[in-house]
Amino acid sequence: MVMETKNQFGERIESAGGIILNLEYWDCECEKNFIHRINEKKCLDCNVRQENQPNSRESEIEMLIRVRD
């Protein structure tokens, strides 16, 4: 069962099968800097488009994005 809710930052998240995805971010194919905000429609480095890629895991966003802020 898929359940959508919001995290402590007000971002939409989705939980399915024990995996929590953040619906405000997506992953490209790059080895580094692979997390993009949902309003970025294409990765300029690997050229993949957002609509063809998965949403980012909430745990990866916590480690890679929010630690830098």
Buried (B, 14 or more C-beta within 10 A) or exposed (E): EEEEEEBEEEBBBBBEEEEBBBBBBBBBEBEEEBBBEBEEEBBEEEEBEBEEBEBBBBEBBEEBBEEEE
